[in-house]
Structure formats: C-alpha cells, structure tokens
Amino acid sequence: MDKNIGKKLDGRYEITELIGEGGMADVYKAVDIVDNKIIAVKILKKEFAESEEFLRRFRNESKAIAVLSHPNIVKIYDVGFSEKIQFIVMEYIDGITLKEYMENERVLSWKDAVHFVTQILRALQHAHERGIVHRDIKPQNIMMFTDGTIKVMDFGIAKFAREEGKTATDQAIGTVHYISPEQARGDITDAKSDLYSVGVMLYEMLTGQKPFDTDNPVSIAVMHMHNIAELPRRINPDIPTPLEEIIVHAMEKNPDDRYQTAIEMMRDIDRFKADPDVKFGYITRSQETDAATRYFAAVNDTPEETYNNEKDQGEIDTYNHNDIYEDTYDEDYTDFDEEERPAKKSLFVPILSAVTVVVIMVAVFFIATLVKGVFSGDGQKNSSEFAMPNLVGMDYNQAHEAYPNLDIQFEATEWSELEKDKIFAQNIPEGDGVKKGEVVKVKVSLGSKTVKVPNVKNYHYTTAGDLLRAQGLEVEFQYQSNDEVDEELVIDTEPSALEEVQPGSTILVYVSKGSEIEEIEMLDFVGQNIKDAKVQCGVWGLTVKTKKQDSGEEEGTILKQSIEEGEKIPADSTIIFTVSTGKEPEGDVEMKFYFPSSATGRFTITAYQNGVAIYESFTLSADYSKENLITVRGKGKDATITMVLTNLSNNLTCELGRYSMNFEEGTFSIIDEDIDRAFQTVDGLYVEPTDAPPVQQPTDAPQDQTDAPVANDDSSGEGEE
C-alpha cells in the first residue's frame, strides 16, 4: 500500500487514493477536511526531493499556476514546502483526459475539435499574458468534463518567459509528438511554441493520426525540425479548407511565420465559423517551400537504426539537439570503408538541372515581355504614371509644393476635425495610378466649428439645460449648497459663459440646492428613468453612481437602488442605481440529461429558440456516460427552449422536450419532456438479440384440412400412399 495514503498534510488534506503517476510527482485524491470538498494533491517523489534542479522546477510549477485564474485552467488552492514533503493542492477533476476521448472517437468532427481548441487557446492566452509558457501542451495534459468543458493542467515544466535569455533547462523538454521545432533544437521557447503544439493537436483531432510518428522519439523530434507534414485534407477530405489553413499556419517551422498569439489563432477560428468559405492564404506559402523542404529532409534524414536510443518509445523527457547525432558517426567520418557502406546516388545534378531550366524559361519570358512592351509603346505609355500619394492631413500650400506634378484644386471648404487649411478629403484614392499634370480635387478644412456657451446664470436649471442643448451641447448638473442663490437656480457653468467650445462638448452646470440639507428621506426610484432620478438626487445633494445590467426593461430604467424607500440618510450620502441596458439578459443554464440505461451510440443535443439553433453540444457517447451536463447560453428571463436529440450514426432526430429558461438567473423548468421516446425514435437503444431458433414453416400442407379423410389419420404414422 502507498505510504502516503491516509496521511493528513498540514493537518487538513487527508489523502485517500493514488490517481496518477508522473515523471517527478504523484497525484492523489484527497479530502479538504476544513472546506469539506474533494481535492487533488501533487506530491514530489522522494528521489527528486533532494535534487535542487527538480525542486526548482517543482516550485516553479506552483509559482506559475498560482498566478493563473481562468475557467479553462486547473485551479491551485495551496502549496506546501518543507524538508520532508513538497506538495501542491489543486482542483479535483472528475473527468477523462482529452487523449482518452480522442482515442475513443479516433476522428473528431470539426465542430468538436474547434470547441476544444478554442478553450485551450483561451487558457493559453491567459497564461501567456502573465508571462507563462506551458511548454508541454498535449492531450494527456488536458482534462475534459462530460459537458465538453476543457481544463488545461500540468504546468510542471512551465517557465516565466520574461526571464530573458534563459530556458527552463538547457535541454529540450516535452513530448516529442507535440514538440515545437525550436524546443526540439533546445532553443529558447515562447508562447509561439505552445501554439505549434495546439496546431499538432488540432491536426490529430481532425485526421485521427499524428503528423509525425515512428518508433523512435528522437526521429520524431528531427521530423518536427525538418519535415513537412502531409496536408490534413489529403488524409481526411471532410476537413474544411480554412481549418486546414489554420493548422498549417500554426505548424510553421519558423516561429516568426506562425501565429504570434493565441488571440490571433482564435480570431481566425471565429472568422472561419462566421464564414466557412473564408480564405486565409496560408497554404500558398507553405506549398511553395514544400518540395524543397521535403528534399532537404530526404537527403539529410539519418536512418532510424543509427540512433542509439534507450528512452521510452512514446516520449523523450530530455535531450540535447547535439546529442541526436552523438555516436552516429566517427569523428573522422571520411575514413569509412566504401565497400561497407553502399554509395547513395546523389540527387544534386538532376535537381540543379531542373532549377537551371526554370531560370532560363523565366528569363526568356521576361525579355519577350519587355521587347513586346517597347515595340507596342506600352512602356512609353505607362512611364509617366505614378501612385497617387495621400494628401489628407497636409497643409494645402505644402501639398502644392510637395507634388508639383499634380494639379491640386479646391473642391470645397468645410468644417472638419482637422485644423484650418488642412486637406481632409481627395477625389483620387491613395495608390491609384495618376499621370503628370492630372487634376486632383481636394476638400480643405475651415477648422473645427465652435459655439459660444450661453450665459445661463440665475436661470432655472431646466431652462438652462434646454438652452445649452439647443446649441448642440451636452449637459451635466452638479448641485451645491448656496445661501445667496435660490434653490434650483444656476450658480455658474464650466466652461464659463461666452467661451468657445466644440459642438457636443459637455457643460458642467452648478445648481443651487439652497441651504444645507441635514437629512433626507429616500424615495422609491425603481421603474423610473435614471435621468429623472439623478436630477432629484442632485437637488438633495446625493452622489449618484450607476451600474448597468442587461434587462428587458427600457434602457435607462432603474431596476434596483442601494438605499431603500423611506430610509433617512445624510445629504452627502452616495446612492447606487442598477440601470437596465435595454438588452435581454444573457447567461448560462446548466441542464443534466440522464440517458436511458440501454442507450448506445453517439449523439448531439441542439437547443432551439424561436426556431433558431442557439446551442449544439459536442459529441456525447452513450457508451461512455449516461449522465451528460449541457450548458446552454441564451437571452431572456422566460425563454421557451426546445431540445432536439440527433443520432450521429443515422442522422435521425427527435425532440427531447421543451423548457422554460431564465438565462438571467441560470434556472429552468420543464414544460414537457420524454427522453425515452426520443431515444427510441432515433434508434438509439440497444436491442438484445434473441436466441430462439426460427419457426420452420411446413412446405407441403394440405389445401383443406377439414376435407381430409379420418381414416388417413393413423396413429402408427402409416398413411395412404
């Protein structure tokens, strides 16, 4: 029995069972007896606890995860470092790894793959923004709940990217099937290395196979550095072309050619989801270098048997790029016996010949085109053309001096945001071809139009507000106690009267509230417009703060107030109003569906609101789990949602039920539901085969049994011949 089971760490975390073993730590299921919840505890193995290097890495893990707080990252609750034991207390995930799910499904639908990858990218972006690079992204390090939620874990070899000039170790660390080329070389890695690994995972999800795979992990690492993977659509033609482009771009060998941030990759995924026919143009560049790169890999690839590799065949924990070739060749590699090593026919001559032919053909084409242009007069015709410059923002007189070859003329003068005499529009767009002396018409600014602030001193604040708004100005009232100016009359404005300001400027109007009010009794403002409430509260001298909340009520309607009706408060108090945005509330509703015990196959559940699909689950395997959590996101406080079951094996569909959902509060109620009938309708129930032998039908039955002679019914079995 494991000696850690039964221990109580820090008098709080009681270990119950071993649930995972890693290279340098074991993971246990435990109970937090203080908070009464299940947690996971990662304990550093004893043989590594005495190693300063491993201790540093283990502490780095806790340090890295501690600054992360994201729904798609496993939470860390506590850490403990003592002379006897080092551990990390983490969120317990009751699910399976993404690797297990991928092995079960083999090839994922593009919708499921995008659903998972988007969550992984969100988690990585959160980490990258905090200077943390995971460096070991792989399906084994990603947990999945039954509702399809993803949690990235095991930042065990994460490093702080801002530690300039340093890698986590001087060697490449990670799993070779998903390792980036720069990591395989032992170079410094950054966020782009994680994005390469995500590209490899997306490749595997959609094709059912890894881009590079052999029995030798070192060979796989070399392939990542030099080889070009087969295009995903050649393996699975059902992959959408834009998604193939995203994979190719994420898996570029040169980090500078790759996605630079997780946000960039998510942005392309969103563009693809919005327009499945979008073209990114990433594969064109890859195809141009494909042949040369494949040739480079072919002539430089060392046979696998020359590697002296004793590591695990699935992963390579640490290796140096220079060690790849260690002991492969003797130092004086020119002294080998030619008879012992058969000569390899060089491809240099035929390839060089082909390149030479291509160069000659291009040169001939260029010269022919040039000669044709000269004789046809095209060269002379276009020689005077040049690209139209951008004149916007230039002074009109400066533009004349800068471009004497153009005939720049006034088209109009108008008020604009630019300074006086600045060009703010031109009739020929920048970059278009223009000739010497061509007329270009421009619009020149008269400067910013201004208005004078009216003098509204001693006006009633409502009248003052109307006068200011009539001049195109915004108004904000501020109330002050004043013994000299009557209540509700204007004391002054800011900017002051007769000052010139731009239209749309906000004028602060100081309004007298008379003598100081000691105490006021609060009114009920719920249901009123916030503007009216601000005026009344301003008269009292209250400070008003607002916070917005999505609601079906008209925009600006007060939903809640922090001070209840009838409550007496000092005049200098602050009141907070919750104000409607006018938008239907949006939120998530979690539903748990229990599939029939005899359900079998792969299904999806789609939610419809007013006939429009607002949610589609990822693939649900009834053979894996009968309990499935569905999270529907939508709008409304009383929305009727119809849930439809689809059997992916035959595409049959049937309504599961109708539900009333409150997306603002995250609750729902059943209107009608019949799950068993839905599974039966889509042929989603397992039918036990019958073992009874088939009934044999008589072949020569008499035509009319009633007319048969009684004498022929002989008990001895003998009958009439």
N, C-alpha and C positions, 0 to 999 in steps of 0.2 A: 504493500500500500504506500502511496505517495506520502512522504513525511510532512508535507505542507498542509494536507487535508486535515481539517479540524483545528488548525491554528487560528488565532484571533489577532490580527495585525492591529497595532495601536489600540488594542482593547475595543475595537469597533468593527473590523471587517473579518467576518468568520468565513473561512474557506470551506467549500462543500465538495467541489469536484474539479478534476482537471478537464479542460475543454479544448486545449490547443497547445501544441509544442512548436516553438520557433527556434531559429538558429542560436539566439543568445538569451531567450527568455521563454518561460512557460506561462500560459494563460489559464486562470482558474475562475470558475464561477463561485461567487461568494454572496454573503448577505450583509448589508449595512444595518447593523442592529440598532443604530441610532435613528436613521430615517426609515427603517423597515422596508427596504427595497433590495431587489436583486442587482448586483453589480458584477463587473469583471475586474480581476486583479492580474496584472502582468508582473511576474517576479523574475528578476535577473538570475540566471543559473549560477550556481556556486563556483563553477570552474572559471567563470568570466568575472566574478565579483572582485577578484584580486588583480585583474588587469586594468591598468589605468586607461588604456585605449578604449576597452569595451565600456568601462564605467563612464567615460566621457560621452560615448555615443548614446548610452542609455539615458544619461542625464539630459543630453541634447533632445532626445525624443520627448521627454516630459516638458522640457522648456519650450519646444516647438508647439506641441499640442495645446499647452496651457494658454497661449495667446489666441487660439482659434476658437471661434464660437459661431457655428454655422449648422443649419439643419441637415446638411449632407456630409458632415464630419462627425466621427465618433467623439462624444464629449469626454473630457477628462475631469474628474472630480477632486482628486487628491494625489499627492506623491509622498513617498517616504524613503529617506536615505539614512541608513545607519550603518554601523560597522558589520552587523550580522546579516542584514537583508535590505534589498533595494526593490521598491515596487511602485507601480502606478495603478491608481484606481480609476476605472473607466466605465462608461455606459455599457450595459449588457445588451447585446443584440440578439434577439430571438428570431433568427432567420438563417438563410444559407448564403454562401459566397456566390458572387456573380459567376465564378468559374463553374461551380456546380450547376447553376442554371443554364449556362452556355453548353455544358456537356450534355445536359438533358435535352435541350432544344436543338442542338447542333447548328442550325442556321436560323437566325432571328429575323423577324420581319423588320423592314427599315423603320417602321414606327416605334417598335420596341427598342431597337438599337439607339435611335435618336433620343428616346425618352430616358434611357440610362446615361448616355454620353452627356447629355445636357446637364444632368445633375452632377456628374463627375466634374465637368468643366466649371460649374458654379462653385463647387468645393475648392477646386484648384485656384480659381481666381481669388477667392477669399484668402487662401494661404499665400499666394504669390504677392498679393497686395501688402502682406505683412512680412515680406522678405523670406518666405519659407518655400523651399523646393522639396517635393516629396522624394523624387529620385528612385522610387520603386513602384510605380503605378503598374498594376497587373490585376487580373480578375480575382486572384486569390486574396488581394488586399481590399476588396470591396464587398461589403455586406448588403444584402437585399431583404427587405421586409416583404410580406405577402402582398402588400398593396403596390409593390413596384418602387417603393422609396429606396434610394441608394444612400449608403453611408461609407465614406472613404475612411480607412483606418491604417494603422501601422506606419506612422511617420518615423519608424525606427532608424532609418538612415537619412532622415531629412537634415538639411543644413540651412543656415542663415545665409542667403545669397548676398547680403550686404557685407559679409566678411571677405573683403576684397583679396583676390589672389590666392584664396585657399579653397580646397575641396574638402569634403568630409574626411576622406583619406587620400593618400597619394595613389590609390588604385581605383579602378572602376568597380562600382558596387551595384548589384541589382540582379534581375532575372534576365537572362540573355534573350529570351523570346520577345521581350518588350523593350529592350535596352536601346537607347539612342546611340547614333554613331559616335558622337563626341564622348559619351560616357564609356563606350567600348574602348575608345582610344586612351582613356584615363585623363581626358582634358577637363577643364572647368565646366561645370554644368549649371544651367539656369532654368528658368521657367519653361523655355522652349523645349528642353529635354523631356519634361513631363508631357507636353503636347504631342511630341513624337510617339510616346508610349500610348497616349489616348488614340492616336491615329492607327496604331497597330491593333489595339483592342477593337476599334470600330471595323477594321479590315476583317478580323477574325469573327466578329459577330455576324457580319453580312455574308461571308464566304464559307464559314464553317472550318476554315483552316488558317494556320498562322502564315504570314508572308515568307518567313524563312524557318525551316525546320529540318534538322538532321539529328543523328545520334550523338554528335559531338558538340558540346556547348561552345567551345572555342570557335569552331567552324561557323556556328550561327552568329557569333559576335562579329566575325570577319565579314559575313554576308551583310549584316546591318551597315558595316562601314563602306562596302564597295558595291554590292549587288543592287540591281533594281528589281523590286518585287513585281510579280505578274499583276497586270491591271485587274482589279476586283471583278469588273463586269465580264471578263473572259472566263472567270470561274462561275459567277452567278449573274447571268444576263438580266435578272429581275431587279438588280440594284439600280436605282435612279441615277442617271448620268451626273447630275450636280453633286450627289452624295459621293460618287466615285472621285470627283474632282476635289472635294473636301478632304477625303482620305489621302489622296496623292499629295496635296499641299501640306498636310500635317506631317507626312513622312518624308519630306525633302531631306536629303543628306546634309546639306549646308543649313545650319540653324538660321542664318540670315534670310534664307529663301522660304522658311517655314512661317506658320502663324507666329506672331510675336507675343500675343497674349491670348488667354482663354476667351476674353471678350470678343476678339476678332473671330475666333472659330465659332463661337455661339452666334455672332451676328450673321455669318454665312449660313449657319443651320437655320436661323429664323428666316432668312431670305429664301432659302430652299423650301421651307414649309409654306411660306406665303405664295411662292411661285415655283411649282415643281419643274418648270421648263427653263429656269434661270441658267445662264451660262457664266461661269467664273473665269474661264480661260487658263486654268492652272495646268491642265494636262498637256497643252501645246508645248510649253517649255520643257516639260518632262520628256515628251516624245522626241524632241529634238536631240536630247542628250542620251536617249535610251540606248541606241545602238553602240555608241562609243563607250558608255559605261559598262554595258554587258561585255563588250570586247575586253575592256580593262580587267573586269572581274574574271573572265575566262582565262586570260593568259597569265594572270598573277595568282590565281587561286591555287593553293597548295593542297595536294591530295590529303583527305582526312586521315589516312593511316599514318602520315608523317608526324601528326601531333601526338605528343606523349602526355595524354590527359588521363588523370586518375580521379577527376572530380565526379560529382553526381551528374548523370547524363541529362537531367532535366534542367538544372540550374547551375550557374557558376557564381559563387559568392564573391570571390576577389581574385583578380588577375591584373597584371600589368600588360599593356599593349606590347611592350618589348619582349615579354615572356612568351608571347604567342609563337614566336619563331625560335625560341630557345631550344638548343639541341637538335633542331631540324636539319641544319647544315653545319658542316665543319667550318672553322674559321677560314681555312684556305680552300674555299669551295671549288676552285678551278682545278684541283688535283684529283678529282674523282676519276674512276676508270670509265671511259666512254662506252666500253662493251657492257659494263654492268648496268649502265643507265641508258636506255634507248633514246636516241635523239628525237626531239619533238619538232615536228615540221612547223616552221615559222609562218605566221600569217602576215608578217610585216609587208612583204613585197606585193601581194595582191591588194592589200588594203591601201598601200601607198599609191599603187597604180590607179585604183578607183578614185581616190581623192584627187589625183592629178587630172584625170579625165573630167571630173566635175568642175574643177577650177577653170580648165580650158573652155568648157562649154559656157560657163558664166561669163568669162571674158569676151568670148565671141558674141554672145547675146548683147552685152553692154556696148561693145564697139558698134555693132549693127544698129542698135537703137540710137546711139549718138550720131552716126552718119545719117540715118534717116531724118533725124531732127534737124540737122544742119541743112540738108537739101530741101526739106519741106518748109523751112522757115520757121518751125516751131520754136527753135532756140531763140531766135531774134524776137519772136512774138512775146515770149514769157520773160525775156531778160530784164524788162523794166518793172516787172511785178514784184511786190514785196508784201510781207504780212502787215495787216492793219494793227498799229500799236494801240494800247489802252490809254485814252486821253482823260478818262474820268479821274477827278481829283486834282488835275493840273490847272494852273492859272491859264486863262485864255491866251494872254500875251506870251507866256512861256511856251505854250503848245505851238504857237506860230513859229517861234524861234527854234524850237527843238525839231520840228518836222517841216522844213521849208518846201519839201517835195509834195506836200498836201495842201489843198486849197480849203482851209478850215473856215467855215462860215457859221454865223449866228443862225439858229433856227428859232430860238425863243429864249426869253429870260424869265425865270420863275423863282418863287420862294422854294428853298430846299434846306436840308440839314447841313449842307456844305457851306463854307464861308463864301462871302461875296466874291464874284468874278471867277469862281471855280467851276470847271466843267463837270456836270453831273449826269450827262447822257450824250451818246453819239449814235448816229443812224447806221453806221457800218460796224458790225461786231468785231471785237478784237480777234485777230488771227485770220480774218478773211483776206483774200488777195486783192490788192489795190495797185493802181498804176500811178506813175508820177503825174502830179497835177490834178488828181481826182478830187472832186468836191466831197468834203465830209461836213455834214451839218451837225452842230452841237447845241446843247442847251446849257446855258450859263446861269449859275445861281445868283439870286439877288440877296442871298444871305438868309439867315433864319428869321422868319416872321415873328415879331414880338407884339405883345399887348401891354397896356398900362393897367396896373392894379387899381381898381376903383377905390375911392375913399368911402369906406362904409362905417367909419367911427360913429358911435351912438345910434346906429341902425339896429332894429330888432334882428336877432341872429338869423331868423328865417328869411327875412327880406335881403339881408346881406348875402346869404348863401345864393339866393336867386340871381342877384346882380353879378356875382362872381362867375357863376355857372354860365350866364348869358355871354360872357367874354371867352368861353371855352376853357375855363379854369376848373380844377378840382378843389374841393373844399374839405378842410378838416377842422372841427371845432375843438377848442380846449377851454375848459372852464376854470375861472379863478375867482376867489373871493375879492370883492372890491366895495369899499364903503362909499366911493364917490360916483360910481356908475351904477345905474339902476339894474336890477336883475334882468337877465336875458338880453341886454344890450351889448353891442360890440365895444370892447375896450380898445383894441388895436389889431393890426394884421401883420403877418410876416410872410413874404416881403412887405414893406410898408407901402402905403398908398402912393400911386403915381410911378412906382418903379416899373421898369420894363421887364417882362418875363415871356418865356415861350408859351404858346398855347398848350394846354394840357398840364401845366405846372400846378402843383398843389399849394394852395394858400392856407396858412395856419391862421385861424380866426380865434382871437381870445375873447371869450364871452363872460360877462359878469354874472356871478351867481349870488350877488348881494352880500350881505353879511355872512360870516362863517356859520355853517350849519353844524351843530354839535352832534346830532344823531338823526338817522332817518329810519323809516320802516319800509322794508323791501316789498316791492310789488311782484306779481306773477307775470313774467315776460314770455313764458313758454307759449309758442304758437304765433308770437309777434315777429315782425321783421327786425333784424339786428340794427338797422339804421335808426329806427324809432327808439329802440332801447338805448342806443348809445347817446342819443340826444337827451333823453330823460336822465340817464345816469350821469351825463356831463353836467346837467343843471345841479344835481346833488353833489357833484364833486367826486363821484366814484371813478376809479380807474377801471377801464373795461378791457378785458382780454378775451380772445376768442380761440376756439379750436374747431376745426371742421370735421364733419362726419358724414359719410355717404348715407343718404336717406331719400325716400320717395317724396318727401315734403318739398315744397318750392324752395329754390335756392335762397339762402339768407334767412330762412325760418329758424327761430330758436327752438332747439329740441330739449335742452337742459340748462339749468342755471345753478351755479355753485352755492348761492345764498337763497335759502327757501323763502317763500312768500310769508310776510308777517314778521320776519326776523328783524330785530333792531340792531343797527350797526353804525360805527363812526363814519363820518362823511368822507374820510380819507381812505376808506377800505377799497379793496380790489374785488371785482366780481368776474367770474369766468363763465362765458356763454358757450355752449356747444351748438354749432350752427350747421344747418343742412347744406350740402353741396349741390343738392338737386339731382344727384345721380343715385340710381338704385344701388343699395348696399351690395358689395361683392364679398364673398367669403367662401370657406370650405365647409362641406358637410361630409362627415365620415359615416359610411354605412358598412355593416358587416353582413356578408351573404354566406349562408351555410348551404353548400351544395348537397344534394341527396347522396346518401351513402353509396348508392350504386352508380353514381355519375362517373363517366370516364371520357377522356379526350381533352382537347384544348379549346378554350372558349375566350370570347371577349364580351364585355358588358359595355353598352353605349347608353349615355344619358341624353334624352331629347327634351328641349324646352320649346314649346310652340312649334314643333316640327323641325327644329334645328338642333343638330348634334352639338352639345356643349362639352362633352367629355367622352373619351374612349379609353378603356382600361388597356394595360399591356396584356400579353397573353397569359391566361390563367389555366394552369394544368390541374384538372380534377384528380388526376392520378397522384399529384404531388401533395395537394392540400384541399380539404373540403371546406376550410374556413378562409374566406378571402375578404380583405379590407379594401373598400373602394372609397376614394376621396374625390368628391365631385365639387368643382368650383363653378360658381354661378352668381347671378344677381337676383335680388328680390327678397322680400320678407315672407311672401306667401306664394311661392312659385310652384306650379304643378309640373313635376318631372316624371317622364316615362322612361323606365329602364328596359333595355332590349338585350336579350341573350343571342349570341351568334356562335354556332358550332363551326370552327375553322376547318374541319375535315370535309364538310359538305355545304357550307355557307348557308345552312338553314337558320332562320331567325324566328324568335317568338318573344312576345312581351313578358317580362318578369313581373312587372307591377307598376302602379302609379303611386307617387309620393308627393306630399306637400312639404316643401323645404323652406326653411328660414335661413338664408345664407348670411344674414347679419349676425344671428346668434349661433349658427352652426348646428341647428336642430332639424329634425324631420319627423313626420308621422306618415303611417301607411294609409293610403286611400283604398287600394286593393292590391292583392299580391297572390300569385300562385306559382311558386318556384318549381314544384314537382311537375306540373303540367307543362311548363316551359321546356324543361329538360326532356320530357317525353316527346314533345312536339318536334324538337330539333334532333331527335335520335341520339340523345346524349346519355342514355342509361345502358348499363351493362346487362345483357340478356344471357342467362345461364343456358348453355346448350343442353338439350335433352338427350338422355342415354337410351331411351326406349327404342326397340327395333321398329322399323316401319311396318305397317299393316299390309300383308300381301293380299291382293285382290284376286278372286277366282277368275280363271281365264275362260272356262267352258261352262258357265252357269246355264241351266235350262231356261228357255224362254218364258215358261209359265209354270211355276212350281205347283200351282193349285190343280193343274191337269195331269200331274204325274201319277201313274198307277200305283196303288198302295202295295201291290204285290212286289214291286221292284224295290221297296224299302226293306231289304233283307238285313237282319242284324248280323248275319255271318259275313257281311261285306260282299257277298256274291250278287251279282245283278244280271240283268238281261244283256246278252252280248249284242 
